[in-house]
């Protein structure tokens, strides 16, 4: 069994010991964006983001008592 574990450890450690043959570079630009967002697009984006966060959490908080009742009924 220890031979198998040593073999697995050697295979997993091999890329780390060899180093990375491919150098990754980030594509950074210093120019401003081609198209700027207007106030309407900003408001729409913030509204959609807020709705996707707040609606599910509001649903859970609204129905919290129902979830509590289901949990106690199943455990009994």
VMD Tcl script that builds the backbone (N, CA, C; Angstrom):
set m [mol new atoms 228]
animate dup $m
set s [atomselect $m all]
$s set {name element resname resid chain x y z} {
  {N N UNK 1 A 0.827 -1.192 0.000}
  {CA C UNK 1 A 0.000 0.000 0.000}
  {C C UNK 1 A 0.865 1.247 0.000}
  {N N UNK 2 A 1.974 1.226 0.740}
  {CA C UNK 2 A 2.825 2.409 0.807}
  {C C UNK 2 A 3.493 2.676 -0.543}
  {N N UNK 3 A 3.755 1.634 -1.328}
  {CA C UNK 3 A 4.332 1.816 -2.658}
  {C C UNK 3 A 3.351 2.574 -3.541}
  {N N UNK 4 A 2.071 2.219 -3.439}
  {CA C UNK 4 A 1.038 2.902 -4.205}
  {C C UNK 4 A 0.948 4.373 -3.799}
  {N N UNK 5 A 0.970 4.634 -2.503}
  {CA C UNK 5 A 0.887 6.015 -2.028}
  {C C UNK 5 A 2.109 6.825 -2.451}
  {N N UNK 6 A 3.296 6.225 -2.404}
  {CA C UNK 6 A 4.500 6.928 -2.841}
  {C C UNK 6 A 4.429 7.253 -4.322}
  {N N UNK 7 A 3.886 6.336 -5.112}
  {CA C UNK 7 A 3.748 6.571 -6.549}
  {C C UNK 7 A 2.787 7.709 -6.843}
  {N N UNK 8 A 1.679 7.746 -6.117}
  {CA C UNK 8 A 0.707 8.821 -6.298}
  {C C UNK 8 A 1.319 10.156 -5.884}
  {N N UNK 9 A 2.037 10.174 -4.765}
  {CA C UNK 9 A 2.662 11.410 -4.298}
  {C C UNK 9 A 3.715 11.885 -5.288}
  {N N UNK 10 A 4.449 10.981 -5.893}
  {CA C UNK 10 A 5.489 11.351 -6.850}
  {C C UNK 10 A 4.870 11.956 -8.110}
  {N N UNK 11 A 3.764 11.376 -8.559}
  {CA C UNK 11 A 3.100 11.885 -9.763}
  {C C UNK 11 A 2.513 13.262 -9.500}
  {N N UNK 12 A 1.926 13.461 -8.326}
  {CA C UNK 12 A 1.309 14.751 -8.007}
  {C C UNK 12 A 2.358 15.817 -7.743}
  {N N UNK 13 A 3.517 15.475 -7.214}
  {CA C UNK 13 A 4.543 16.452 -6.888}
  {C C UNK 13 A 5.426 16.773 -8.085}
  {N N UNK 14 A 5.420 15.939 -9.108}
  {CA C UNK 14 A 6.321 16.116 -10.242}
  {C C UNK 14 A 6.150 17.466 -10.944}
  {N N UNK 15 A 4.934 17.924 -11.270}
  {CA C UNK 15 A 4.821 19.227 -11.936}
  {C C UNK 15 A 5.324 20.379 -11.065}
  {N N UNK 16 A 5.157 20.255 -9.767}
  {CA C UNK 16 A 5.619 21.310 -8.864}
  {C C UNK 16 A 7.139 21.360 -8.853}
  {N N UNK 17 A 7.763 20.205 -8.835}
  {CA C UNK 17 A 9.219 20.160 -8.783}
  {C C UNK 17 A 9.859 20.604 -10.095}
  {N N UNK 18 A 9.207 20.325 -11.207}
  {CA C UNK 18 A 9.763 20.710 -12.509}
  {C C UNK 18 A 9.644 22.198 -12.764}
  {N N UNK 19 A 8.673 22.839 -12.198}
  {CA C UNK 19 A 8.442 24.244 -12.478}
  {C C UNK 19 A 7.497 24.382 -13.651}
  {N N UNK 20 A 7.123 25.583 -13.921}
  {CA C UNK 20 A 6.177 25.826 -14.992}
  {C C UNK 20 A 6.925 26.125 -16.284}
  {N N UNK 21 A 6.655 25.360 -17.320}
  {CA C UNK 21 A 7.297 25.574 -18.605}
  {C C UNK 21 A 6.613 26.705 -19.366}
  {N N UNK 22 A 5.361 26.978 -19.039}
  {CA C UNK 22 A 4.602 28.025 -19.713}
  {C C UNK 22 A 4.492 29.215 -18.783}
  {N N UNK 23 A 4.908 30.368 -19.270}
  {CA C UNK 23 A 4.789 31.578 -18.478}
  {C C UNK 23 A 3.473 32.247 -18.844}
  {N N UNK 24 A 2.638 32.435 -17.850}
  {CA C UNK 24 A 1.347 33.056 -18.098}
  {C C UNK 24 A 1.471 34.557 -17.878}
  {N N UNK 25 A 0.880 35.311 -18.782}
  {CA C UNK 25 A 0.910 36.753 -18.667}
  {C C UNK 25 A -0.517 37.268 -18.734}
  {N N UNK 26 A -0.795 38.264 -17.935}
  {CA C UNK 26 A -2.126 38.868 -17.952}
  {C C UNK 26 A -2.200 39.880 -19.086}
  {N N UNK 27 A -3.343 39.957 -19.708}
  {CA C UNK 27 A -3.555 40.942 -20.763}
  {C C UNK 27 A -4.073 42.227 -20.128}
  {N N UNK 28 A -3.180 43.147 -19.834}
  {CA C UNK 28 A -3.554 44.403 -19.205}
  {C C UNK 28 A -3.507 45.520 -20.238}
  {N N UNK 29 A -4.504 46.372 -20.199}
  {CA C UNK 29 A -4.502 47.535 -21.076}
  {C C UNK 29 A -4.661 48.779 -20.213}
  {N N UNK 30 A -4.071 49.849 -20.653}
  {CA C UNK 30 A -4.157 51.094 -19.898}
  {C C UNK 30 A -5.075 52.096 -20.576}
  {N N UNK 31 A -5.685 51.692 -21.665}
  {CA C UNK 31 A -6.606 52.580 -22.363}
  {C C UNK 31 A -7.974 52.565 -21.692}
  {N N UNK 32 A -8.742 53.641 -21.827}
  {CA C UNK 32 A -10.108 53.624 -21.295}
  {C C UNK 32 A -10.985 52.678 -22.116}
  {N N UNK 33 A -12.130 52.352 -21.578}
  {CA C UNK 33 A -13.049 51.444 -22.263}
  {C C UNK 33 A -13.520 52.051 -23.576}
  {N N UNK 34 A -13.815 51.179 -24.534}
  {CA C UNK 34 A -14.286 51.668 -25.835}
  {C C UNK 34 A -15.646 52.334 -25.707}
  {N N UNK 35 A -16.554 51.714 -24.986}
  {CA C UNK 35 A -17.894 52.266 -24.784}
  {C C UNK 35 A -18.109 52.487 -23.298}
  {N N UNK 36 A -18.471 53.690 -22.931}
  {CA C UNK 36 A -18.731 53.951 -21.513}
  {C C UNK 36 A -20.193 53.652 -21.209}
  {N N UNK 37 A -20.474 53.277 -19.973}
  {CA C UNK 37 A -21.833 52.985 -19.556}
  {C C UNK 37 A -22.518 54.289 -19.178}
  {N N UNK 38 A -23.741 54.432 -19.640}
  {CA C UNK 38 A -24.528 55.604 -19.305}
  {C C UNK 38 A -25.261 55.404 -17.993}
  {N N UNK 39 A -25.944 56.435 -17.529}
  {CA C UNK 39 A -26.668 56.317 -16.251}
  {C C UNK 39 A -27.809 55.301 -16.303}
  {N N UNK 40 A -28.470 55.161 -17.448}
  {CA C UNK 40 A -29.585 54.201 -17.559}
  {C C UNK 40 A -29.051 52.774 -17.445}
  {N N UNK 41 A -27.959 52.475 -18.127}
  {CA C UNK 41 A -27.382 51.128 -18.049}
  {C C UNK 41 A -26.867 50.823 -16.653}
  {N N UNK 42 A -26.315 51.830 -15.987}
  {CA C UNK 42 A -25.831 51.644 -14.621}
  {C C UNK 42 A -26.989 51.342 -13.681}
  {N N UNK 43 A -28.071 52.088 -13.812}
  {CA C UNK 43 A -29.235 51.866 -12.946}
  {C C UNK 43 A -29.836 50.487 -13.205}
  {N N UNK 44 A -29.933 50.088 -14.465}
  {CA C UNK 44 A -30.470 48.760 -14.791}
  {C C UNK 44 A -29.576 47.666 -14.205}
  {N N UNK 45 A -28.277 47.807 -14.343}
  {CA C UNK 45 A -27.351 46.814 -13.801}
  {C C UNK 45 A -27.437 46.705 -12.293}
  {N N UNK 46 A -27.471 47.833 -11.599}
  {CA C UNK 46 A -27.572 47.812 -10.134}
  {C C UNK 46 A -28.916 47.250 -9.676}
  {N N UNK 47 A -29.975 47.548 -10.419}
  {CA C UNK 47 A -31.297 47.026 -10.072}
  {C C UNK 47 A -31.342 45.508 -10.215}
  {N N UNK 48 A -30.838 45.001 -11.313}
  {CA C UNK 48 A -30.824 43.549 -11.533}
  {C C UNK 48 A -29.966 42.859 -10.482}
  {N N UNK 49 A -28.800 43.445 -10.185}
  {CA C UNK 49 A -27.917 42.864 -9.169}
  {C C UNK 49 A -28.617 42.845 -7.805}
  {N N UNK 50 A -29.264 43.933 -7.445}
  {CA C UNK 50 A -29.953 44.002 -6.149}
  {C C UNK 50 A -31.096 42.998 -6.075}
  {N N UNK 51 A -31.856 42.882 -7.162}
  {CA C UNK 51 A -32.987 41.945 -7.170}
  {C C UNK 51 A -32.503 40.502 -7.028}
  {N N UNK 52 A -31.410 40.147 -7.709}
  {CA C UNK 52 A -30.926 38.768 -7.631}
  {C C UNK 52 A -30.401 38.431 -6.242}
  {N N UNK 53 A -29.980 39.424 -5.491}
  {CA C UNK 53 A -29.507 39.170 -4.125}
  {C C UNK 53 A -30.654 39.237 -3.122}
  {N N UNK 54 A -31.503 40.245 -3.237}
  {CA C UNK 54 A -32.492 40.505 -2.196}
  {C C UNK 54 A -33.758 39.652 -2.298}
  {N N UNK 55 A -34.200 39.299 -3.487}
  {CA C UNK 55 A -35.449 38.538 -3.619}
  {C C UNK 55 A -35.347 37.139 -3.001}
  {N N UNK 56 A -34.317 36.346 -3.296}
  {CA C UNK 56 A -34.254 35.021 -2.644}
  {C C UNK 56 A -34.113 35.102 -1.123}
  {N N UNK 57 A -33.309 36.047 -0.633}
  {CA C UNK 57 A -33.163 36.157 0.821}
  {C C UNK 57 A -34.451 36.656 1.454}
  {N N UNK 58 A -35.172 37.552 0.779}
  {CA C UNK 58 A -36.463 38.001 1.285}
  {C C UNK 58 A -37.481 36.875 1.315}
  {N N UNK 59 A -37.444 36.014 0.306}
  {CA C UNK 59 A -38.353 34.862 0.262}
  {C C UNK 59 A -38.109 33.928 1.450}
  {N N UNK 60 A -36.843 33.669 1.725}
  {CA C UNK 60 A -36.511 32.785 2.843}
  {C C UNK 60 A -36.946 33.411 4.161}
  {N N UNK 61 A -36.676 34.703 4.336}
  {CA C UNK 61 A -37.064 35.362 5.584}
  {C C UNK 61 A -38.580 35.439 5.738}
  {N N UNK 62 A -39.291 35.623 4.644}
  {CA C UNK 62 A -40.749 35.676 4.701}
  {C C UNK 62 A -41.329 34.329 5.098}
  {N N UNK 63 A -40.768 33.253 4.608}
  {CA C UNK 63 A -41.292 31.908 4.856}
  {C C UNK 63 A -40.519 31.159 5.938}
  {N N UNK 64 A -39.819 31.865 6.777}
  {CA C UNK 64 A -38.976 31.232 7.791}
  {C C UNK 64 A -39.793 30.374 8.756}
  {N N UNK 65 A -40.952 30.852 9.160}
  {CA C UNK 65 A -41.786 30.073 10.080}
  {C C UNK 65 A -42.257 28.765 9.442}
  {N N UNK 66 A -42.566 28.812 8.146}
  {CA C UNK 66 A -42.969 27.583 7.450}
  {C C UNK 66 A -41.829 26.576 7.418}
  {N N UNK 67 A -40.614 27.073 7.179}
  {CA C UNK 67 A -39.462 26.180 7.141}
  {C C UNK 67 A -39.191 25.577 8.520}
  {N N UNK 68 A -39.416 26.368 9.570}
  {CA C UNK 68 A -39.221 25.854 10.927}
  {C C UNK 68 A -40.236 24.749 11.229}
  {N N UNK 69 A -41.480 24.952 10.807}
  {CA C UNK 69 A -42.521 23.954 11.051}
  {C C UNK 69 A -42.233 22.665 10.303}
  {N N UNK 70 A -41.756 22.771 9.065}
  {CA C UNK 70 A -41.423 21.580 8.281}
  {C C UNK 70 A -40.282 20.811 8.927}
  {N N UNK 71 A -39.306 21.520 9.467}
  {CA C UNK 71 A -38.148 20.869 10.081}
  {C C UNK 71 A -38.513 20.137 11.363}
  {N N UNK 72 A -39.391 20.721 12.175}
  {CA C UNK 72 A -39.778 20.051 13.415}
  {C C UNK 72 A -40.725 18.896 13.138}
  {N N UNK 73 A -41.569 19.001 12.112}
  {CA C UNK 73 A -42.503 17.917 11.795}
  {C C UNK 73 A -41.762 16.700 11.254}
  {N N UNK 74 A -40.704 16.910 10.494}
  {CA C UNK 74 A -39.946 15.794 9.930}
  {C C UNK 74 A -39.122 15.090 11.000}
  {N N UNK 75 A -38.647 15.826 12.011}
  {CA C UNK 75 A -37.786 15.204 13.016}
  {C C UNK 75 A -38.595 14.404 14.042}
  {N N UNK 76 A -39.886 14.671 14.146}
  {CA C UNK 76 A -40.702 13.939 15.134}
  {C C UNK 76 A -41.217 12.632 14.625}
}
mol reanalyze $m
mol bondsrecalc $m
mol representation Tube
mol addrep $m
